[in-house]
Amino acid sequence: MEWLRKVEEFEKEAEDRLLRGEYCELEDLEMQRVSKSMNVQVRLLEIPGIYRVTEHYSPRTELRYFMDGVQRTVLWRYYDYDSIRIPLFLHLSGAVVLERLKPGVFKPVEEGYRSAILVPEFLYREIGDSQDVVPTGEVEPWNITEAVALAKLKSQALRQALELEVMHRFLERCDALLIKDGNIIDTRSDSVAGIVKSHTTPYLHRVNPSLQRQVWNMPLYHRSSAFSLRLSNGSRVESFYLRIHEPLAPDTGLIRVEHRLGDFEELAAWLIAESRVYSSGRRWHSMLYPIERCEAYLRTQLPGRRKLRALLGVAK
């Protein structure tokens, strides 16, 4: 296990400065939501409104390839820095593209994994100088809350970079449409569509608040008007909201689709058909079953919580 070798080497370098701590995964820590503000321009591409996608849905779709990535960020040790306990995190991530061979049967066709030890910038300058040790950013040693927030951002960035690497390897040898969990605005590929399940940024509210309210109340199997998103660096995608399950709450069963396909009506109908097989877990209402299979496969490849505790020798 490559990541375990990295941990052992780091322990030797740090000598007696490492302090034990309670095992905890960063996603479980109580902290304020971390978000990156992006300068996004929004422009409507259709007459504002809500549209029924289609009246009839095929039980099968032409979608064949699906992609997702997962990460685990473990609060591993504390470092004694002038009597201040600095949290150190172990990052593990994976990304995979699955091919559907037949209903319910998938196989991995491209995958990748990454591990790193995450430390604040001031600590990296002191003990870093290794590709296995990654700085999370500038922060004062006493500002532990900010250090944790920066570690979370860096862990997400490492996973996203790994996803792009795996995706580009796949696209180099296959031009079929790939359905990817998450946004695709930074992929610059016409062969990928992204499925966004969280809606912390109400994009349509910027250009048409009434339309955004209609989205929150949108009925089953309807979509919103199409709109475009453009970053300051020129990256651009087209997008629309789609309700794939009953709206028990404004964001229940609601996904946002990003694409560069031009004609997207068929894609919307395919995504509705894919939602007919329910996923499990708390995100069942917005998770497509093939995407869930990607996530389940990756969790078999990364060490579970019990195994991590045992291998790292940390407190239970």
Secondary structure, DSSP 8 states (H G I E B T S, - for coil): -HHHHHHHHHHHHHGGGEE--B-EEGGGS----------EEEEE-S-SSEEE--S---SS-S--EEEEEEEEEEEEEEEEETTEEEEEEEEEEEEEEEEEEETTEEEEEEEEEEEEEEE-HHHHHHH--STTEEE-----TT-HHHHHHHHHHHHHHHHHHHHHHHHHHHHHH--S-EEEES--TTT--TTEEEEE---SS-GGGGT-HHHHHHHHT--TTEEE--EEEEETTS-EEEEEEEE-S--SSTTTTEEEEEE--S--HHHHHHHHHHTTS---STTTTT--HHHHHHHHHHHHHS--HHHHHHHHT-B-
